[in-house]
């Protein structure tokens, strides 16, 4: 496939011939042949060329796995991912396996399948600053930040578990890409497990819990010209960011050693400052280091001005075309024109394409598929090659033109 040319100001008609048109497909649409066939049919109807299909949302597989248990709701003998790849590739549509990195269970649930990660390693769950494990949370706790029990990326076993989950899919399936979701902390008050605290003590000599429980013992002390509390707070945040980054790094490097043409991407918070400071998700450094092929900022808002602001900043911080636009179509169900306005705005900003969240929210909305197919997606488009050049972490537009 031809590499796309991107940049601020690319016009819509030129880009539409070579544009990533993706759909996030939630796992509930991956349970049967009939539901997968409907996904493919709708994607063809709307002239989409890529599916990001959720095959692991809570530590359970919608594929054949030796590592994690099979999702009980999937029909016996049916491999959703294999079937989706076969059917999609037959009509020229890419399949990217969407995998939730750290979300692995339901809040308040205690029992899982025997080979589920929380059955095998409940001690791997994130711990908050009150020393309560998210595995022990009751329903309603962490409501504003947690959608499920989450694993602690500072634990070495967790890093390897996530790497193995991704690599099994890459090795066993003909996917065009693997897509990280929930590759972050849920908030600043999490990550205070024993292993993380031990590692931070080795690095600094201090327990990060002191920042919460005994801040008065640190404030006002000057070390190397810096307030000790502020210095340790910055170091603790950076320590946690690096735990997340290391998971992305390991997966990316192993994928490229195994199948260099498989794209590695991440769904990320659209606001760079919030992502970095509150979710400890440093996606800008992932682009700069060259350990992701592309990101999809989840700019979920019906407000086009706000959407444009988020995507513009992502494009400007990733001038080599590594930022797609995530459109929250589920917030715009009343009128397809609202979604179309976001697609056109993303094109004006020079993104390589868009991903809509989600297929499931509009799967029965015939008006949406017709509006997309007769409007912004009137002409078919080829999905651009989103993998980086092996010789350079970030290739230039000139390099891509000569590919």
C-alpha positions as a Markdown table, in Angstrom:
| # | Residue | x | y | z |
|---|---|---|---|---|
| 1 | Unk | 0.0 | 0.0 | 0.0 |
| 2 | Unk | 1.2 | 3.5 | -0.8 |
| 3 | Unk | 2.4 | 5.7 | 2.1 |
| 4 | Unk | 0.3 | 8.7 | 2.8 |
| 5 | Unk | 1.6 | 12.3 | 2.5 |
| 6 | Unk | 0.4 | 14.3 | 5.4 |
| 7 | Unk | 0.8 | 17.8 | 6.8 |
| 8 | Unk | -1.1 | 20.8 | 8.0 |
| 9 | Unk | -3.3 | 22.1 | 5.1 |
| 10 | Unk | -3.6 | 18.9 | 3.0 |
| 11 | Unk | -6.8 | 19.3 | 1.1 |
| 12 | Unk | -9.7 | 16.8 | 1.6 |
| 13 | Unk | -9.8 | 15.5 | -2.0 |
| 14 | Unk | -6.1 | 14.7 | -2.2 |
| 15 | Unk | -6.1 | 12.9 | 1.1 |
| 16 | Unk | -9.3 | 10.9 | 0.6 |
| 17 | Unk | -7.7 | 8.7 | -2.0 |
| 18 | Unk | -5.1 | 7.5 | 0.5 |
| 19 | Unk | -6.7 | 7.6 | 4.0 |
| 20 | Unk | -7.1 | 5.5 | 7.1 |
| 21 | Unk | -10.8 | 5.0 | 7.7 |
| 22 | Unk | -11.1 | 2.9 | 10.8 |
| 23 | Unk | -13.8 | 1.6 | 13.1 |
| 24 | Unk | -13.4 | 0.6 | 16.7 |
| 25 | Unk | -15.4 | -2.6 | 17.2 |
| 26 | Unk | -16.3 | -3.5 | 20.8 |
| 27 | Unk | -15.9 | -7.1 | 21.8 |
| 28 | Unk | -19.6 | -7.7 | 22.1 |
| 29 | Unk | -19.8 | -7.6 | 18.3 |
| 30 | Unk | -17.2 | -10.4 | 18.1 |
| 31 | Unk | -19.2 | -13.2 | 19.6 |
| 32 | Unk | -20.5 | -15.0 | 16.5 |
| 33 | Unk | -20.0 | -15.5 | 12.8 |
| 34 | Unk | -23.2 | -13.5 | 12.2 |
| 35 | Unk | -22.1 | -10.5 | 14.3 |
| 36 | Unk | -18.7 | -10.4 | 12.6 |
| 37 | Unk | -20.2 | -10.7 | 9.2 |
| 38 | Unk | -22.4 | -7.7 | 10.0 |
| 39 | Unk | -19.3 | -5.8 | 11.0 |
| 40 | Unk | -17.6 | -6.5 | 7.7 |
| 41 | Unk | -20.8 | -5.7 | 5.7 |
| 42 | Unk | -21.3 | -2.4 | 7.4 |
| 43 | Unk | -17.6 | -1.5 | 6.9 |
| 44 | Unk | -17.9 | -2.2 | 3.2 |
| 45 | Unk | -21.2 | -0.2 | 3.1 |
| 46 | Unk | -19.5 | 2.8 | 4.6 |
| 47 | Unk | -16.3 | 2.4 | 2.6 |
| 48 | Unk | -14.1 | 1.9 | 5.7 |
| 49 | Unk | -10.7 | 0.2 | 5.2 |
| 50 | Unk | -9.6 | -0.8 | 8.7 |
| 51 | Unk | -11.2 | -2.4 | 11.7 |
| 52 | Unk | -9.8 | -2.1 | 15.3 |
| 53 | Unk | -11.5 | -5.2 | 16.8 |
| 54 | Unk | -11.5 | -5.6 | 20.6 |
| 55 | Unk | -10.2 | -9.1 | 21.3 |
| 56 | Unk | -9.2 | -8.7 | 24.9 |
| 57 | Unk | -11.1 | -6.3 | 27.1 |
| 58 | Unk | -10.9 | -7.9 | 30.6 |
| 59 | Unk | -8.2 | -10.5 | 30.4 |
| 60 | Unk | -10.4 | -12.9 | 28.3 |
| 61 | Unk | -9.7 | -13.8 | 24.7 |
| 62 | Unk | -11.8 | -13.6 | 21.6 |
| 63 | Unk | -9.3 | -15.8 | 19.9 |
| 64 | Unk | -7.4 | -19.1 | 20.6 |
| 65 | Unk | -5.0 | -18.4 | 23.5 |
| 66 | Unk | -2.5 | -20.4 | 25.6 |
| 67 | Unk | -2.1 | -17.5 | 28.0 |
| 68 | Unk | -5.6 | -16.1 | 28.8 |
| 69 | Unk | -9.0 | -17.8 | 29.2 |
| 70 | Unk | -11.5 | -17.8 | 26.4 |
| 71 | Unk | -14.4 | -15.4 | 26.7 |
| 72 | Unk | -17.4 | -17.7 | 27.8 |
| 73 | Unk | -19.9 | -15.8 | 25.6 |
| 74 | Unk | -18.1 | -16.8 | 22.4 |
| 75 | Unk | -19.7 | -19.7 | 20.4 |
| 76 | Unk | -17.9 | -23.0 | 21.0 |
| 77 | Unk | -15.3 | -23.9 | 18.2 |
| 78 | Unk | -15.5 | -20.3 | 16.8 |
| 79 | Unk | -12.4 | -18.2 | 16.6 |
| 80 | Unk | -13.6 | -14.6 | 16.2 |
| 81 | Unk | -10.3 | -13.0 | 15.3 |
| 82 | Unk | -9.3 | -15.6 | 12.7 |
| 83 | Unk | -12.8 | -15.4 | 11.1 |
| 84 | Unk | -12.7 | -11.6 | 11.1 |
| 85 | Unk | -9.2 | -11.5 | 9.5 |
| 86 | Unk | -10.3 | -14.0 | 6.8 |
| 87 | Unk | -13.5 | -12.1 | 5.9 |
| 88 | Unk | -12.0 | -8.6 | 6.1 |
| 89 | Unk | -8.9 | -9.4 | 4.1 |
| 90 | Unk | -11.0 | -10.9 | 1.4 |
| 91 | Unk | -12.6 | -7.5 | 0.8 |
| 92 | Unk | -9.4 | -5.4 | 1.3 |
| 93 | Unk | -10.0 | -4.3 | 4.9 |
| 94 | Unk | -7.2 | -4.2 | 7.5 |
| 95 | Unk | -7.7 | -5.8 | 10.9 |
| 96 | Unk | -5.9 | -4.4 | 14.0 |
| 97 | Unk | -6.3 | -6.4 | 17.2 |
| 98 | Unk | -7.4 | -4.0 | 19.9 |
| 99 | Unk | -6.1 | -5.2 | 23.3 |
| 100 | Unk | -6.7 | -3.6 | 26.7 |
| 101 | Unk | -3.3 | -3.6 | 28.4 |
| 102 | Unk | -4.1 | -3.2 | 32.1 |
| 103 | Unk | -7.9 | -3.6 | 32.5 |
| 104 | Unk | -8.5 | -7.2 | 33.5 |
| 105 | Unk | -11.6 | -7.6 | 35.7 |
| 106 | Unk | -14.9 | -6.2 | 37.1 |
| 107 | Unk | -14.9 | -3.9 | 40.2 |
| 108 | Unk | -16.2 | -6.0 | 43.1 |
| 109 | Unk | -15.9 | -9.3 | 41.4 |
| 110 | Unk | -13.7 | -11.9 | 43.2 |
| 111 | Unk | -13.9 | -15.1 | 41.2 |
| 112 | Unk | -12.6 | -15.6 | 37.6 |
| 113 | Unk | -11.7 | -18.5 | 35.4 |
| 114 | Unk | -8.8 | -20.7 | 36.7 |
| 115 | Unk | -6.3 | -19.4 | 34.2 |
| 116 | Unk | -7.4 | -15.7 | 34.5 |
| 117 | Unk | -4.6 | -13.4 | 35.5 |
| 118 | Unk | -6.5 | -12.2 | 38.6 |
| 119 | Unk | -7.0 | -15.8 | 39.8 |
| 120 | Unk | -3.3 | -16.5 | 39.2 |
| 121 | Unk | -1.9 | -13.2 | 40.5 |
| 122 | Unk | -4.4 | -11.1 | 42.5 |
| 123 | Unk | -1.3 | -9.3 | 43.9 |
| 124 | Unk | -0.7 | -7.8 | 40.5 |
| 125 | Unk | -3.7 | -5.4 | 40.8 |
| 126 | Unk | -3.1 | -1.7 | 41.2 |
| 127 | Unk | -3.0 | -0.4 | 44.7 |
| 128 | Unk | -4.1 | 3.1 | 45.7 |
| 129 | Unk | -2.5 | 5.6 | 48.0 |
| 130 | Unk | -4.6 | 4.3 | 50.9 |
| 131 | Unk | -3.0 | 0.9 | 50.4 |
| 132 | Unk | -6.2 | -0.7 | 49.1 |
| 133 | Unk | -5.9 | -3.0 | 46.1 |
| 134 | Unk | -8.3 | -2.3 | 43.2 |
| 135 | Unk | -9.0 | -6.1 | 43.3 |
| 136 | Unk | -10.5 | -5.4 | 46.8 |
| 137 | Unk | -12.6 | -2.5 | 45.6 |
| 138 | Unk | -16.4 | -2.7 | 46.1 |
| 139 | Unk | -18.8 | -1.6 | 43.3 |
| 140 | Unk | -18.8 | 2.2 | 43.1 |
| 141 | Unk | -15.2 | 2.7 | 44.4 |
| 142 | Unk | -13.0 | 4.6 | 41.9 |
| 143 | Unk | -16.1 | 5.3 | 39.8 |
| 144 | Unk | -14.7 | 8.5 | 38.2 |
| 145 | Unk | -11.4 | 6.8 | 37.2 |
| 146 | Unk | -11.7 | 3.0 | 37.1 |
| 147 | Unk | -13.7 | 1.0 | 34.6 |
| 148 | Unk | -12.3 | -2.3 | 35.9 |
| 149 | Unk | -9.7 | -3.8 | 38.1 |
| 150 | Unk | -6.3 | -2.8 | 36.6 |
| 151 | Unk | -2.9 | -4.3 | 36.7 |
| 152 | Unk | 0.2 | -2.4 | 38.0 |
| 153 | Unk | 2.7 | -1.7 | 35.2 |
| 154 | Unk | 5.5 | -1.3 | 37.8 |
| 155 | Unk | 5.4 | -5.1 | 38.5 |
| 156 | Unk | 7.8 | -7.0 | 36.3 |
| 157 | Unk | 5.4 | -9.9 | 36.0 |
| 158 | Unk | 2.8 | -7.5 | 34.6 |
| 159 | Unk | 5.2 | -6.1 | 32.0 |
| 160 | Unk | 6.0 | -9.6 | 30.8 |
| 161 | Unk | 2.3 | -10.7 | 30.9 |
| 162 | Unk | 1.2 | -7.9 | 28.6 |
| 163 | Unk | 4.1 | -8.4 | 26.3 |
| 164 | Unk | 3.3 | -12.1 | 26.0 |
| 165 | Unk | -0.4 | -11.4 | 25.4 |
| 166 | Unk | 0.4 | -9.1 | 22.5 |
| 167 | Unk | 3.1 | -11.3 | 21.0 |
| 168 | Unk | 0.8 | -14.4 | 21.0 |
| 169 | Unk | -1.6 | -12.5 | 18.8 |
| 170 | Unk | 1.1 | -11.2 | 16.5 |
| 171 | Unk | 2.7 | -14.6 | 16.2 |
| 172 | Unk | -0.4 | -16.7 | 15.7 |
| 173 | Unk | -2.6 | -14.4 | 13.6 |
| 174 | Unk | -2.2 | -12.5 | 10.3 |
| 175 | Unk | -3.1 | -9.1 | 11.9 |
| 176 | Unk | -2.2 | -5.8 | 10.2 |
| 177 | Unk | -1.7 | -4.2 | 13.6 |
| 178 | Unk | -2.0 | -4.5 | 17.4 |
| 179 | Unk | -3.7 | -1.6 | 19.2 |
| 180 | Unk | -3.1 | -0.7 | 22.9 |
| 181 | Unk | -6.0 | 0.6 | 25.0 |
| 182 | Unk | -5.9 | 1.5 | 28.7 |
| 183 | Unk | -2.1 | 1.8 | 28.5 |
| 184 | Unk | -1.9 | 4.2 | 31.4 |
| 185 | Unk | -2.7 | 4.7 | 35.1 |
| 186 | Unk | -6.3 | 5.5 | 35.9 |
| 187 | Unk | -5.2 | 8.5 | 38.0 |
| 188 | Unk | -2.5 | 9.9 | 40.2 |
| 189 | Unk | -3.6 | 8.2 | 43.4 |
| 190 | Unk | -2.8 | 4.7 | 42.0 |
| 191 | Unk | 0.5 | 2.8 | 41.8 |
| 192 | Unk | 1.4 | 2.5 | 45.4 |
| 193 | Unk | 2.0 | -1.3 | 45.5 |
| 194 | Unk | 4.9 | -2.9 | 47.3 |
| 195 | Unk | 7.0 | -3.6 | 44.3 |
| 196 | Unk | 6.7 | -0.1 | 42.9 |
| 197 | Unk | 7.5 | 1.4 | 46.3 |
| 198 | Unk | 10.6 | -0.8 | 46.7 |
| 199 | Unk | 11.9 | 0.1 | 43.3 |
| 200 | Unk | 11.4 | 3.8 | 44.0 |
| 201 | Unk | 13.1 | 3.5 | 47.3 |
| 202 | Unk | 16.1 | 1.9 | 45.6 |
| 203 | Unk | 16.3 | 4.9 | 43.2 |
| 204 | Unk | 15.7 | 7.7 | 45.6 |
| 205 | Unk | 16.0 | 6.4 | 49.2 |
| 206 | Unk | 12.4 | 7.5 | 49.9 |
| 207 | Unk | 9.0 | 5.8 | 50.1 |
| 208 | Unk | 6.5 | 7.4 | 47.7 |
| 209 | Unk | 3.8 | 6.9 | 50.4 |
| 210 | Unk | 5.6 | 9.6 | 52.4 |
| 211 | Unk | 4.4 | 12.1 | 49.7 |
| 212 | Unk | 0.9 | 11.3 | 50.7 |
| 213 | Unk | 1.1 | 10.4 | 54.4 |
| 214 | Unk | 4.0 | 12.6 | 55.7 |
| 215 | Unk | 4.4 | 15.5 | 53.2 |
| 216 | Unk | 5.4 | 17.8 | 56.1 |
| 217 | Unk | 8.6 | 15.9 | 56.6 |
| 218 | Unk | 9.7 | 16.7 | 53.1 |
| 219 | Unk | 8.4 | 20.2 | 52.4 |
| 220 | Unk | 10.8 | 23.0 | 52.9 |
| 221 | Unk | 13.9 | 20.8 | 52.8 |
| 222 | Unk | 16.2 | 21.9 | 50.0 |
| 223 | Unk | 18.3 | 19.3 | 48.2 |
| 224 | Unk | 20.5 | 20.2 | 45.2 |
| 225 | Unk | 18.7 | 23.6 | 45.1 |
| 226 | Unk | 15.2 | 22.0 | 44.9 |
| 227 | Unk | 12.4 | 21.5 | 47.4 |
| 228 | Unk | 12.5 | 17.9 | 48.4 |
| 229 | Unk | 8.8 | 17.3 | 48.3 |
| 230 | Unk | 8.5 | 18.8 | 44.8 |
| 231 | Unk | 11.5 | 17.0 | 43.5 |
| 232 | Unk | 10.3 | 13.6 | 44.8 |
| 233 | Unk | 6.8 | 14.2 | 43.5 |
| 234 | Unk | 8.3 | 14.9 | 40.0 |
| 235 | Unk | 10.5 | 11.8 | 40.2 |
| 236 | Unk | 7.6 | 9.6 | 41.4 |
| 237 | Unk | 5.4 | 10.7 | 38.5 |
| 238 | Unk | 8.3 | 10.1 | 36.1 |
| 239 | Unk | 8.9 | 6.7 | 37.6 |
| 240 | Unk | 5.3 | 5.7 | 36.9 |
| 241 | Unk | 5.3 | 7.1 | 33.4 |
| 242 | Unk | 8.4 | 5.1 | 32.6 |
| 243 | Unk | 6.6 | 1.9 | 33.8 |
| 244 | Unk | 3.9 | 2.4 | 31.2 |
| 245 | Unk | 6.4 | 3.4 | 28.5 |
| 246 | Unk | 8.5 | 0.3 | 29.1 |
| 247 | Unk | 5.5 | -1.9 | 28.4 |
| 248 | Unk | 4.9 | -0.1 | 25.1 |
| 249 | Unk | 8.7 | -0.3 | 24.3 |
| 250 | Unk | 8.9 | -4.1 | 24.9 |
| 251 | Unk | 5.9 | -4.9 | 22.8 |
| 252 | Unk | 7.0 | -2.6 | 20.0 |
| 253 | Unk | 10.5 | -4.0 | 19.9 |
| 254 | Unk | 9.3 | -7.6 | 19.9 |
| 255 | Unk | 6.7 | -7.0 | 17.3 |
| 256 | Unk | 9.3 | -5.5 | 15.0 |
| 257 | Unk | 11.7 | -8.3 | 15.5 |
| 258 | Unk | 9.0 | -10.8 | 14.7 |
| 259 | Unk | 6.8 | -9.1 | 12.1 |
| 260 | Unk | 8.1 | -5.7 | 11.2 |
| 261 | Unk | 5.1 | -4.9 | 8.9 |
| 262 | Unk | 2.6 | -5.2 | 11.8 |
| 263 | Unk | 1.7 | -1.7 | 13.0 |
| 264 | Unk | 1.7 | -0.9 | 16.7 |
| 265 | Unk | -0.7 | 1.8 | 17.8 |
| 266 | Unk | -2.2 | 3.3 | 21.0 |
| 267 | Unk | -5.5 | 4.9 | 21.9 |
| 268 | Unk | -4.5 | 7.9 | 24.0 |
| 269 | Unk | -6.0 | 10.8 | 26.0 |
| 270 | Unk | -6.4 | 13.7 | 23.5 |
| 271 | Unk | -5.2 | 16.4 | 25.9 |
| 272 | Unk | -1.4 | 16.1 | 26.1 |
| 273 | Unk | -1.2 | 17.8 | 29.5 |
| 274 | Unk | -3.9 | 15.7 | 31.1 |
| 275 | Unk | -2.5 | 12.5 | 29.6 |
| 276 | Unk | 1.0 | 13.3 | 30.9 |
| 277 | Unk | 0.2 | 14.8 | 34.3 |
| 278 | Unk | -3.0 | 12.9 | 35.4 |
| 279 | Unk | -2.9 | 9.6 | 33.5 |
| 280 | Unk | 0.9 | 9.3 | 33.5 |
| 281 | Unk | 0.7 | 8.4 | 29.8 |
| 282 | Unk | 3.6 | 10.1 | 27.9 |
| 283 | Unk | 2.5 | 9.4 | 24.4 |
| 284 | Unk | 4.6 | 12.2 | 23.0 |
| 285 | Unk | 7.8 | 10.5 | 24.1 |
| 286 | Unk | 6.5 | 7.3 | 22.5 |
| 287 | Unk | 6.4 | 9.0 | 19.2 |
| 288 | Unk | 9.7 | 10.7 | 19.7 |
| 289 | Unk | 11.5 | 7.5 | 20.7 |
| 290 | Unk | 9.9 | 5.6 | 17.8 |
| 291 | Unk | 8.2 | 2.9 | 19.9 |
| 292 | Unk | 4.7 | 3.4 | 18.3 |
| 293 | Unk | 3.7 | 3.5 | 14.7 |
| 294 | Unk | 0.8 | 5.8 | 15.3 |
| 295 | Unk | -1.5 | 7.1 | 18.0 |
| 296 | Unk | -5.2 | 7.8 | 18.0 |
| 297 | Unk | -6.2 | 10.6 | 20.4 |
| 298 | Unk | -9.7 | 9.9 | 21.7 |
| 299 | Unk | -11.1 | 13.3 | 20.9 |
| 300 | Unk | -14.6 | 12.4 | 21.9 |
| 301 | Unk | -16.7 | 15.5 | 21.9 |
| 302 | Unk | -19.6 | 16.8 | 19.8 |
| 303 | Unk | -18.0 | 20.2 | 19.9 |
| 304 | Unk | -16.0 | 20.6 | 16.6 |
| 305 | Unk | -13.9 | 23.5 | 18.0 |
| 306 | Unk | -12.8 | 21.4 | 20.9 |
| 307 | Unk | -12.2 | 18.4 | 18.7 |
| 308 | Unk | -10.1 | 20.5 | 16.3 |
| 309 | Unk | -8.0 | 21.9 | 19.2 |
| 310 | Unk | -7.1 | 18.4 | 20.4 |
| 311 | Unk | -6.3 | 17.0 | 17.0 |
| 312 | Unk | -4.4 | 20.1 | 15.9 |
| 313 | Unk | -2.1 | 19.8 | 18.9 |
| 314 | Unk | -1.5 | 16.1 | 18.3 |
| 315 | Unk | -0.7 | 16.7 | 14.6 |
| 316 | Unk | 1.6 | 19.5 | 15.5 |
| 317 | Unk | 3.5 | 17.4 | 18.0 |
| 318 | Unk | 3.7 | 14.5 | 15.5 |
| 319 | Unk | 4.5 | 16.3 | 12.2 |
| 320 | Unk | 5.5 | 13.0 | 10.5 |
| 321 | Unk | 1.9 | 11.9 | 10.4 |
| 322 | Unk | 1.7 | 9.6 | 13.4 |
| 323 | Unk | -1.6 | 11.0 | 14.8 |
| 324 | Unk | -5.0 | 9.8 | 13.5 |
| 325 | Unk | -8.2 | 11.4 | 14.8 |
| 326 | Unk | -10.5 | 9.5 | 17.1 |
| 327 | Unk | -14.1 | 10.6 | 16.6 |
| 328 | Unk | -16.7 | 9.8 | 19.4 |
| 329 | Unk | -19.6 | 9.1 | 17.1 |
| 330 | Unk | -21.6 | 7.7 | 20.0 |
| 331 | Unk | -22.0 | 11.3 | 21.2 |
| 332 | Unk | -23.4 | 12.4 | 17.8 |
| 333 | Unk | -26.2 | 9.9 | 17.2 |
| 334 | Unk | -28.8 | 12.5 | 16.4 |
| 335 | Unk | -27.3 | 13.8 | 13.2 |
| 336 | Unk | -24.6 | 12.2 | 10.9 |
| 337 | Unk | -23.6 | 15.7 | 9.8 |
| 338 | Unk | -21.9 | 16.2 | 13.2 |
| 339 | Unk | -19.7 | 13.3 | 12.6 |
| 340 | Unk | -19.0 | 14.3 | 9.0 |
| 341 | Unk | -17.9 | 17.7 | 10.3 |
| 342 | Unk | -15.3 | 16.1 | 12.5 |
| 343 | Unk | -14.0 | 14.0 | 9.6 |
| 344 | Unk | -13.6 | 17.1 | 7.4 |
| 345 | Unk | -11.9 | 19.0 | 10.2 |
| 346 | Unk | -9.4 | 16.2 | 10.7 |
| 347 | Unk | -8.7 | 16.2 | 7.0 |
| 348 | Unk | -8.0 | 19.9 | 7.1 |
| 349 | Unk | -5.5 | 19.4 | 9.8 |
| 350 | Unk | -3.6 | 16.8 | 7.8 |
| 351 | Unk | -4.2 | 13.6 | 9.7 |
| 352 | Unk | -3.6 | 10.3 | 7.9 |
| 353 | Unk | -7.2 | 9.4 | 8.7 |
| 354 | Unk | -9.9 | 8.8 | 11.4 |
| 355 | Unk | -11.2 | 6.1 | 13.6 |
| 356 | Unk | -14.8 | 6.2 | 14.8 |
| 357 | Unk | -15.9 | 5.1 | 18.3 |
| 358 | Unk | -17.7 | 3.0 | 17.8 |
| 359 | Unk | -19.2 | 0.7 | 15.2 |
| 360 | Unk | -21.5 | -0.7 | 17.8 |
| 361 | Unk | -23.1 | 2.7 | 18.6 |
| 362 | Unk | -24.2 | 3.1 | 14.9 |
| 363 | Unk | -24.4 | -0.5 | 13.6 |
| 364 | Unk | -28.2 | -0.2 | 13.2 |
| 365 | Unk | -28.2 | 3.4 | 12.0 |
| 366 | Unk | -28.6 | 3.0 | 8.3 |
| 367 | Unk | -28.7 | 6.8 | 7.9 |
| 368 | Unk | -25.1 | 7.0 | 9.2 |
| 369 | Unk | -23.7 | 4.4 | 6.8 |
| 370 | Unk | -25.5 | 6.1 | 3.9 |
| 371 | Unk | -24.4 | 9.5 | 4.9 |
| 372 | Unk | -20.7 | 8.5 | 5.2 |
| 373 | Unk | -20.7 | 6.6 | 1.9 |
| 374 | Unk | -22.3 | 9.4 | 0.0 |
| 375 | Unk | -20.4 | 12.1 | 1.7 |
| 376 | Unk | -16.8 | 12.2 | 3.0 |
| 377 | Unk | -16.2 | 8.5 | 2.0 |
| 378 | Unk | -17.9 | 8.8 | -1.4 |
| 379 | Unk | -14.7 | 7.6 | -3.1 |
| 380 | Unk | -12.9 | 4.4 | -2.0 |
| 381 | Unk | -9.6 | 4.9 | -0.2 |
| 382 | Unk | -6.6 | 2.8 | 0.4 |
| 383 | Unk | -5.3 | 2.6 | 4.0 |
| 384 | Unk | -1.9 | 4.2 | 4.2 |
| 385 | Unk | 1.0 | 2.1 | 5.4 |
| 386 | Unk | 1.4 | 3.3 | 9.0 |
| 387 | Unk | 4.5 | 1.4 | 10.0 |
| 388 | Unk | 7.7 | 3.3 | 10.5 |
| 389 | Unk | 10.8 | 2.7 | 8.4 |
| 390 | Unk | 13.0 | 0.2 | 10.1 |
| 391 | Unk | 16.1 | 2.4 | 9.5 |
| 392 | Unk | 14.8 | 5.4 | 11.3 |
| 393 | Unk | 12.5 | 6.0 | 14.3 |
| 394 | Unk | 10.8 | 8.9 | 12.5 |
| 395 | Unk | 10.9 | 9.1 | 8.8 |
| 396 | Unk | 10.5 | 12.4 | 6.9 |
| 397 | Unk | 7.8 | 13.2 | 4.4 |
| 398 | Unk | 10.4 | 13.2 | 1.7 |
| 399 | Unk | 11.4 | 9.6 | 2.6 |
| 400 | Unk | 7.8 | 8.5 | 2.5 |
| 401 | Unk | 7.3 | 10.1 | -0.9 |
| 402 | Unk | 10.2 | 8.0 | -2.2 |
| 403 | Unk | 9.0 | 4.7 | -0.8 |
